[in-house]
Amino acid sequence: MPTYTALTTLMGQDEAEAIAEALERMEPEPTGVGVFEIEDDSGLWEVGAYFLEQPDTVTLELLATAFEAKPFAISELPEVDWVAHVRRELSPVDAGRFFVFGSHDADKVPEGRVALQIEATVAFGTGHHGTTLGCLKALDRLLEAGHSFENVADIGCGTAVLAMAAAKELPSARVLASDIDEVAVDVALANTDINGLSGRIACYEAAGFAHPDIHAAAPFDLIFANILKGPLLELAPDMAANAKPDGIVILSGLLVVQAEAILSAYQAQGFALMHREDLGEWSALTLRKT
């Protein structure tokens, strides 16, 4: 059975959430509605609805007009097993000492590399995206320079690839991972089992550091946060509160054009830039708490 998408953009979060609420009351009813900020500092928000049958185009036109949104772009999606498709398309990733691969490439792992098996799932972080790759390369650079860490947190962990990289190279370290998405936490736990790290990484469903076990484990000498500009800005005070003096944070999920704003916010919290790496349109920052 085909599915349909209806996408629009408009200015302002309140307006985007309002049109999303109106979409949910449509007939035929959408199976899901999403609201996303477009991460280019334009102030635009994207609203998308997903339908199992052809949506009512007249209603969509009226909604777009009423909320001063762009006309909805309606598309019919073919039936595709996206996970199987992605598995076929993804090739292994080299990130310094780390080698990220899917099970279909298990025979390609080079000798002497830190192997991380990640399957294509609904959770973010296969290593192919510039943000995840940037974080892995940042960790490799720190380890190559002789840094060692005893208490590590991966905030917004997705597949937990960063937490697993730390756990494999820091066998005596305590490693915690959190994600706001329950599905991502389940995926993270499954990946720790696949990679022989069962019991080595504590995974929590939490927004940022907001879990009593994470509070109890703080402060951390290494923190990953591979999320988005908005949450990174909101987390800046919590990062400072949960990082040890001289602790290091690796931040990504931000566009190159957003890096200066993130850096400024973290400098205001007492962090200093150690290294910045731009990979395409994405940037990764390595900061030290001074």
C-alpha positions as CSV (number, residue, x, y, z in Angstrom):
1,M,0.0,0.0,0.0
2,P,1.5,3.4,-0.9
3,T,1.7,6.2,1.6
4,Y,1.4,9.9,1.0
5,T,3.3,12.9,2.4
6,A,2.1,16.5,2.6
7,L,4.8,19.0,3.5
8,T,4.8,22.8,4.0
9,T,7.0,25.5,5.6
10,L,6.0,28.6,7.5
11,M,7.5,31.1,9.8
12,G,7.4,30.6,13.6
13,Q,7.2,27.7,16.0
14,D,3.7,28.6,17.4
15,E,2.3,28.8,13.9
16,A,3.9,25.5,12.9
17,E,2.5,23.7,16.0
18,A,-0.9,25.2,15.3
19,I,-1.1,24.0,11.7
20,A,0.2,20.6,12.9
21,E,-2.7,20.4,15.4
22,A,-5.2,21.3,12.6
23,L,-3.7,18.6,10.4
24,E,-4.3,16.0,13.1
25,R,-8.1,16.7,12.9
26,M,-8.2,16.1,9.1
27,E,-10.3,13.5,7.4
28,P,-8.8,11.2,6.3
29,E,-6.7,11.3,9.4
30,P,-2.9,11.3,9.0
31,T,-1.0,8.5,10.6
32,G,1.6,11.0,11.9
33,V,2.4,14.7,11.9
34,G,5.9,16.1,12.5
35,V,7.1,19.7,13.2
36,F,10.8,20.5,12.6
37,E,12.8,23.7,12.8
38,I,14.9,24.2,9.6
39,E,18.4,24.5,11.0
40,D,19.6,27.5,8.8
41,D,18.7,30.4,11.1
42,S,16.0,31.4,8.7
43,G,13.2,31.1,11.3
44,L,11.3,28.7,9.0
45,W,9.6,25.5,10.3
46,E,8.7,22.5,8.3
47,V,5.4,20.6,9.0
48,G,4.8,17.2,7.5
49,A,1.8,14.8,7.6
50,Y,1.8,11.2,6.5
51,F,-1.3,9.5,5.2
52,L,-2.3,5.9,4.2
53,E,-4.7,7.2,1.6
54,Q,-4.8,10.3,-0.7
55,P,-5.2,13.4,1.5
56,D,-7.9,16.0,0.9
57,T,-6.1,18.6,-1.2
58,V,-8.9,21.2,-0.7
59,T,-8.5,21.0,3.0
60,L,-4.7,21.3,2.7
61,E,-5.1,24.3,0.5
62,L,-7.4,26.0,3.1
63,L,-5.0,25.2,5.9
64,A,-2.0,26.6,4.0
65,T,-4.0,29.8,3.3
66,A,-5.3,30.1,6.9
67,F,-1.9,29.8,8.5
68,E,0.0,31.8,5.8
69,A,2.1,28.7,4.9
70,K,3.6,27.6,1.6
71,P,1.2,25.4,-0.4
72,F,1.5,21.8,0.6
73,A,3.7,19.6,-1.5
74,I,1.9,16.2,-1.8
75,S,3.9,13.1,-2.8
76,E,3.1,9.5,-3.1
77,L,5.8,7.2,-1.7
78,P,6.4,3.7,-3.1
79,E,6.5,0.7,-0.8
80,V,10.2,0.4,0.1
81,D,11.9,-1.6,2.8
82,W,14.1,1.4,3.8
83,V,16.2,-0.4,6.3
84,A,17.1,-3.1,3.8
85,H,17.8,-0.4,1.2
86,V,20.1,1.6,3.5
87,R,21.9,-1.6,4.5
88,R,22.7,-2.2,0.8
89,E,23.8,1.4,0.3
90,L,25.9,2.0,3.4
91,S,29.6,1.3,3.0
92,P,32.1,1.0,6.0
93,V,33.3,4.2,7.6
94,D,36.9,5.0,8.4
95,A,37.3,7.4,11.4
96,G,40.8,7.3,12.6
97,R,41.3,4.1,14.5
98,F,37.5,3.4,14.4
99,F,35.9,1.3,11.7
100,V,32.1,1.5,11.5
101,F,30.3,-1.2,9.5
102,G,27.1,-3.2,9.1
103,S,26.8,-6.9,9.4
104,H,26.9,-7.2,5.6
105,D,30.5,-5.9,5.7
106,A,31.7,-7.9,8.6
107,D,34.4,-9.5,6.4
108,K,35.9,-6.1,5.5
109,V,37.1,-5.1,9.0
110,P,40.9,-4.4,8.8
111,E,43.3,-5.9,11.3
112,G,44.1,-3.7,14.2
113,R,41.1,-1.4,14.0
114,V,38.5,-0.7,16.6
115,A,35.4,-2.3,15.0
116,L,31.9,-0.9,15.7
117,Q,29.0,-2.8,14.2
118,I,26.0,-0.5,13.6
119,E,22.9,-1.7,11.7
120,A,20.7,0.7,9.8
121,T,17.8,1.5,12.1
122,V,15.4,4.3,13.0
123,A,17.9,5.7,15.5
124,F,20.5,8.3,14.3
125,G,24.2,7.5,14.1
126,T,25.6,5.1,11.6
127,G,28.9,6.9,11.3
128,H,28.2,8.0,7.8
129,H,26.8,11.4,8.7
130,G,29.3,14.2,8.9
131,T,28.4,14.9,12.6
132,T,28.9,11.4,13.8
133,L,32.1,11.0,11.8
134,G,33.4,14.3,13.2
135,C,32.8,13.1,16.8
136,L,34.6,9.8,16.1
137,K,37.5,11.6,14.6
138,A,37.6,14.0,17.5
139,L,37.8,11.1,20.0
140,D,40.5,9.5,17.9
141,R,42.5,12.7,17.9
142,L,42.3,13.0,21.7
143,L,43.3,9.4,22.3
144,E,46.2,9.8,19.9
145,A,47.4,12.8,21.8
146,G,47.5,10.8,25.0
147,H,44.2,11.8,26.7
148,S,42.5,9.3,29.0
149,F,39.1,9.5,30.5
150,E,37.4,7.7,33.4
151,N,33.8,9.0,33.3
152,V,32.1,9.5,30.0
153,A,28.6,10.6,29.0
154,D,27.0,10.4,25.5
155,I,24.0,12.8,25.5
156,G,21.5,12.2,22.7
157,C,23.2,8.9,22.0
158,G,21.1,7.6,19.1
159,T,22.7,4.3,18.2
160,A,25.3,4.8,21.0
161,V,28.1,4.6,18.5
162,L,30.1,7.3,20.3
163,A,29.5,5.7,23.7
164,M,30.7,2.3,22.3
165,A,33.8,3.9,20.8
166,A,34.7,5.3,24.2
167,A,33.9,2.0,26.0
168,K,36.1,0.0,23.6
169,E,39.1,2.3,23.9
170,L,38.7,3.1,27.6
171,P,38.1,-0.3,29.2
172,S,38.3,1.1,32.8
173,A,36.0,4.0,32.2
174,R,32.4,4.3,33.3
175,V,30.3,5.1,30.2
176,L,26.7,6.4,30.3
177,A,24.4,7.2,27.4
178,S,21.1,9.0,27.3
179,D,18.5,9.8,24.6
180,I,15.1,11.4,24.8
181,D,13.7,8.8,22.4
182,E,12.7,5.4,24.0
183,V,13.3,3.6,20.6
184,A,16.8,5.0,20.4
185,V,17.5,3.7,23.9
186,D,16.3,0.2,22.9
187,V,18.5,0.4,19.7
188,A,21.5,1.6,21.8
189,L,21.1,-1.4,24.2
190,A,20.8,-3.8,21.2
191,N,24.0,-2.3,19.7
192,T,26.0,-2.8,23.0
193,D,25.0,-6.5,22.9
194,I,26.1,-6.8,19.2
195,N,29.4,-5.3,20.0
196,G,30.2,-7.4,23.1
197,L,29.6,-4.4,25.4
198,S,26.6,-5.7,27.3
199,G,26.7,-4.2,30.8
200,R,29.5,-1.8,29.9
201,I,27.3,1.1,29.0
202,A,24.4,2.3,31.1
203,C,21.6,3.6,28.8
204,Y,18.9,5.9,30.0
205,E,15.8,7.5,28.5
206,A,16.3,11.1,29.5
207,A,16.3,14.7,28.1
208,G,20.0,15.6,28.4
209,F,21.3,15.0,31.9
210,A,17.8,14.8,33.4
211,H,18.1,11.4,35.1
212,P,19.0,10.7,38.7
213,D,21.6,8.1,37.8
214,I,23.3,10.6,35.4
215,H,23.3,13.2,38.1
216,A,24.8,10.8,40.6
217,A,27.5,9.9,38.1
218,A,28.5,13.5,37.3
219,P,30.9,15.3,36.9
220,F,32.2,13.8,33.6
221,D,35.7,14.2,32.1
222,L,34.4,13.5,28.6
223,I,30.9,14.4,27.2
224,F,29.6,13.8,23.7
225,A,26.6,15.7,22.5
226,N,25.8,15.1,18.8
227,I,22.3,16.6,18.6
228,L,21.1,20.0,17.1
229,K,21.8,23.7,17.5
230,G,18.8,24.4,19.6
231,P,19.3,21.6,22.2
232,L,23.1,22.3,22.3
233,L,22.4,26.0,23.2
234,E,19.9,24.9,25.9
235,L,22.3,22.4,27.3
236,A,25.2,24.8,27.6
237,P,24.7,25.5,31.4
238,D,24.1,21.8,32.1
239,M,27.2,20.9,30.2
240,A,29.2,23.3,32.4
241,A,27.5,21.9,35.5
242,N,28.2,18.3,34.6
243,A,31.7,18.6,33.2
244,K,34.8,18.3,35.5
245,P,37.3,21.1,35.6
246,D,39.5,20.5,32.5
247,G,36.8,18.2,31.3
248,I,36.3,17.9,27.5
249,V,33.1,18.1,25.5
250,I,32.7,17.1,21.9
251,L,29.8,18.8,20.2
252,S,28.2,18.2,16.8
253,G,24.9,18.1,15.0
254,L,25.5,21.7,14.0
255,L,26.0,23.3,10.6
256,V,29.2,25.1,9.8
257,V,27.3,28.4,9.8
258,Q,26.0,27.7,13.4
259,A,29.4,26.8,14.9
260,E,30.3,30.3,16.0
261,A,27.0,30.8,17.8
262,I,27.5,27.5,19.7
263,L,31.1,28.3,20.5
264,S,30.1,31.7,21.9
265,A,27.5,30.2,24.1
266,Y,29.9,27.6,25.5
267,Q,32.7,30.1,26.0
268,A,30.2,32.1,28.1
269,Q,29.9,28.9,30.3
270,G,33.7,28.7,30.7
271,F,34.7,26.4,27.8
272,A,37.6,27.0,25.5
273,L,38.0,25.7,21.9
274,M,40.5,22.9,21.5
275,H,39.7,21.9,17.9
276,R,37.2,22.5,15.2
277,E,36.6,20.2,12.2
278,D,34.3,21.0,9.4
279,L,33.1,18.1,7.3
280,G,31.1,19.3,4.3
281,E,28.3,21.5,5.7
282,W,28.7,20.0,9.3
283,S,31.0,21.0,12.1
284,A,32.4,19.3,15.2
285,L,33.8,21.2,18.2
286,T,36.1,19.9,20.8
287,L,36.0,22.1,23.9
288,R,37.7,22.1,27.3
289,K,36.2,23.4,30.5
290,T,38.6,26.0,31.8
